[in-house]
Amino acid sequence: MTRVAMTLLKKLLNEFDECLKKNGYTSRTKGLQEAMREFMELHK
């Protein structure tokens, strides 16, 4: 695995965390991985 660092608006991160929580995610990493996979699938 490779570690990545990002700078995000606090509001965006808070909304993402709320979305993860509502959908039963216990890991921000897992949520970001799934979001990236879905994004790539949609934009192939």
Secondary structure, DSSP 8 states (H G I E B T S, - for coil): ---------HHHHHHHHHHHHHTT---HHHHHHHHHHHHHHHT-
